[in-house]
Amino acid sequence: MSTRIGISGQTTSAAAWAWPVDLAGFDRRGLLTEAEAGTLQNLGIEQIRRGGLTASAPLLRPAARVVRPLADCLEALHWSPDQHQRRFARDAAELILVRCGALRRAFWGWSEQDWVDLIDADGAEFRRSWGGQIGPNARPFVIAYAYLLGGFTAFDRLGRFRRSSLAHRVFGAGCVEDAVRHVCKILAEWGYRRDAERLTSVICQVLLLNRSPYLEDLSTDAFATLRVHPAMSGQWGKDLYGLHRAVAALGYAEPPPSGHTSGPAAMEGVPARGRTGSSAGTRRRPSRPRSATATAACSPISAAGWPLSTLRIPNLDSGPARPARPGSPRWTG
């Protein structure tokens, strides 16, 4: 059975969700050989487009060591029927190869700053540097390659980008929407009110930082690490409290510390934690009566066809609120 390193630094079983690219199977030397550097320095985007993103392409064969991981990532991403997105993902891989040539270093040897310099903090310089359709469309896929191949999670340094899109590409829409739906169900029962798109972004970012789409992988140790992660600073950290409460209600983690000091919790309606970890105090009532399909301002992904302002949460009461076997690798609720 393969293993992976979770956000808390503990080795965990990969049976629940395996990293989509086998990093151990690649030659991850940071410096390029003279042949590799010469090949990539003499290539342009259009040349790579014509030859294709494959290690066997004549133009890229001398640099196959750095081409193959990008090509494998491209195939590992989850895709919608829109084939234009595949083209933009190929463009993103080509930009990375060009930058490797300029730095004379494979992306395996890139620092966090190297990735930030390419991706660009606000995207404006990226769009100026790469004209046509590349600038507006390739940047999200550079982030995906950085995440999968470089372990990049400095999301706080990238400005605005859609966490939900990245999570969908890496984990698959089904896994992500399942996690969001279960969290939303619990928060709706507590009378929680929050901007839907914002809440979805928080949940997706937490899943990405924890390197797993499964809520059962969000352990107490994982939440402790998330609370001090730079990407969870500011408003992100305030939303983390309510999410931790919801995951604790599912039995996957201990409730969050009672001394919540990161500022007022942004999650209205989430019950306070009592001495024993149970809900205590007066619970905020929802403004509308709840039904089997409770209405709450939390939504999975807009692509799922649900409005972002409010969500009619699908009836999940056909099974137990918690899986029959807590800690099982797949969701059974």
N, C-alpha and C positions, 0 to 999 in steps of 0.2 A: 504494500500500500504506500503511495507517495505521500509526502508531507509538504507543508508550506509554513511560512512564518507569518503569524497574525500580527495585527497592529500592536498588541501588547508585548510582542517579542517571544511569545510562547510558541512552541512547535505544535501544530494541530493536524489532525487527520484531514487529508484532502478528499475524503470520500464524499463529503457534502458538496463541494464544488471545487473542481480542479482548475488551476490556472490555465487559460486557453492556449498558451504557448509554452513549449517545453524549453525553458531557458537553459537548463543543464545540458541540452544537446547542441549548444552553439559554442563556437570559439569566441570567447568574450575578451580577447586582448584589446586594450584601449588604443594603442598606437597602430596606425596603418603602416603596412609595408610600403616600400617605394613603388611597387607595381600597383598596389591598391590606391595610393595617393595620386599617382600619375593618371590612373584611369578616371577617378572621380573629379579631379581638377580640370580635365579636358572635356567633361560632359556638360551638356545643358539640358534643361527641362524637355525641350522638344526632341532632342536625341533619345532621351530615355523613353519618352512617350512612343516614339516610333518603334523602338526595339522591344518595349514591354518590360514590366517589372518582374523579371525572372532571372535567376542566377545563371541560367543556361544561355541567355541572350549574348551574342558575340561581343557587344560593346561592354557588357557588365561582367562577363566571365572572370576577368582578372580580379574583380572586387566581389566575387560570389559570397565571401565570408560575411560581408555586411549587407548584402542584398537579400540573402535567404531569410534572415529573421524578419525583415520588413514584409517580404512576400508572405511569410507564414502568418504574420499578424493580420494582414489584409484578408486572408482567407478565414481567420478565426473570428473576425468581427461579425456581429449579427446585422442582417440587412433587411431593409424594407423593400418593397417592389421597385422603388425608385432607383434605377440603375445609374443615374447621374451621380449618386453618392459614391459609388465605387470608383468612378473616375476621379472625383475629388480626393478620395482616400489614396489613390495611386499618385496623384499630384503631391500630396503631403509627404508620401514616402520619398518621392523624387527630391523634394526640397531638403529632406534630411540627408540624403546622399550627397547633394551638392554642398551642404554645410559641412559634412564630414570631410570632403575634399578640401574645403577652405581652411578647416582647422587642423587637417592632417591627423585627425583622431576619429576612431569609430565612435558611434554613439554610446558604446559600452563605457567609454572613458569620459563621457560628458559629466560636468558638474550640474548641480541644480541651476546655477546661473547660466550655463550654456543653453539649457532648455528654455529658460525664461527669455534669453536674448533672441532665440529663434521664434518662439511663440508670440512674444511681445506682450507687455503688461495690459495694454488696452485694445490691442488689435489694429490700431490706426497705422502704425509703422509697418506692420505685416501687410496690410492692404496696399500701402504705398510701394513696398518693396516688390510685391508680386502682383502684377497687373492682371487685367482680364478677369476671368471667373475664378482664378486660383486664389487671389487675395481674400475675397469674401467667403469662400467655401472650404478651403483646405485647412484652415487653422484648427477647427475642432478635431480633425483627424491627426494633426501633429500632436495634440494633447493626448489622444488615444494611444499613439505609439510611445509617447513619453511615459505614460502610465504603465503600459504593458511591458515595455522593454527596459525602461530606465527607472521603474519604481517611483516615478515622479508623483508627488501628492501636495506640492506647494501651491494649492489652488488659490490661496490668499494672495498670491503674487501675479495672478493672471487677469484680474479684473473680471468683467462679466463673461460668463459662458454658461451654456445649459448643462447643468449636472445631470439632469434626467436623460439627455441625449447620450452623454458619455456612458452612463450606467446601462442604458439600453443596448448600446453598441457592444459593451464588454460582457455584460451578464445575460442579455436577452430580455426582451420586453416582458415575457411571462413571469420570470422570477422577480423582476423589479416591481411590477404591478401587484403581484401577490403580496409582497412585503408591505407596500404602501397601503394596500386595501386593509390588511389586518391591523396595522397601526391606526388607520383612520377609523376603523370600526370601534376600537377601544376609546379613542379620544372623543368620538361622537357620543358615546354613552356617558361620558363625563361632561358633556355640554361644551366641549372645546370649540372655540371659534378662532380661525386664523386664515389668512390669505392662502388659497389652495395651491397656487403655483409655488409660493414661498415654502410651504410645508413639504411639498413634494421634493423641492430642491434640497432641503435639509436632510430628508430621509435618504435620498440618492447619494448625497455627499458622505453621509455616515457609512453607507454600504460600501462606497468606493474606498474610503479611508481604511475600513476594516477588511478590505480585499475579499469580500464575500457577499453574495446577494441574499443570504439567509439570516433571518432574525435570530435563530438559535446560536449563531456564531457571535452575537453581540453579548459577550459575557460581562461580568462585573469588571474584570481586569481590562477588557476592551474599552468600556466606557471610561474607566479611570485614565486610560491613555488618550482617548478622544478629548477629554476635558482640557488637556494641556497641549493639544495639537494646535499649531499656529493657524491652521485652516479653520478651526472651530472658534476663533476669537470673535469678539463683538456679538452681533445679533445671532450669529450661528450658534454660539454657546448658550444663549438664552433659550433657544428652541430645543437644544439638546436635553434639557431637563425633562420636559414633557415626554419626549421620545423615550428617554430612559425609563420613566414611569410606566409607559405603555409596554415596553419590552419586559420590565419586571413583572407586570401583571400577567404576562404570558408564561412566566416561570423560568425565563432564560437568564435572568440576572437579579442580584439583590436590588432593592429600591435605591434611588440616589441618596446621597448623604442629606440629612435633615438640615445641615447648615449650608444651604444653597447661597453662595456668596458672589455669583457672577452677575448679579443685577436682578431686577424684577423679572420673574419668569414671563416670557412673552405668551405663554400658553394660557389663555383665559379658560377657566372652567376645570383645569386639572386639579384634582383633590390634593390637599397637602398631606404629607406623610406623617403619621402618628409615631408614637414611641416604638410600636411593634412593627412598623412598616405598613400598616393598613391605613386606609383613608381616614382622615380625621377632620373635625371642624365642619363648617357649613359648606355644602357643595353647591356651586353655582348651577342653577337650573337652566336648561336650554330654553331659548325663546319660543320654540315650537314644540308641540308634542312629538315624542319619538315614536317611530313605528319600526316594523321589520326592516324597512329601508330608510334608516335615519338619514336626515339631511344634515350635512356638516360641510364647513368650508375647508375641506381637505380633499384633494383629488389625486389619483395616480397621474397618468401622463395624458396630456391633451390629445395626443394621437390616438388614445383609446376611445375617443368620441365623447368623453364626458366634459361638461363645462368646467372651467377652472374656478368660477366664483363659488359654486356650490356643487356638492356631489351627492347623488342618490346612491348611497353605499349599497352594493349588492347584498342580498340576504346570505349571510355566512353561517346561519344557525342550523344548517342541515348537518353539521358535524360539530364536534366539541370545540369550545373556544381555544383549548390547548390540545396539541397533538396527544394521541394515546400514549406515545413513548417520548416524553420530554428529552430533548437532545438528539432525537433521531435526525439523520442527515437531510431528509427532505420534509417539506411542509405537508402535514396531513390534515390540517384544519379546513 
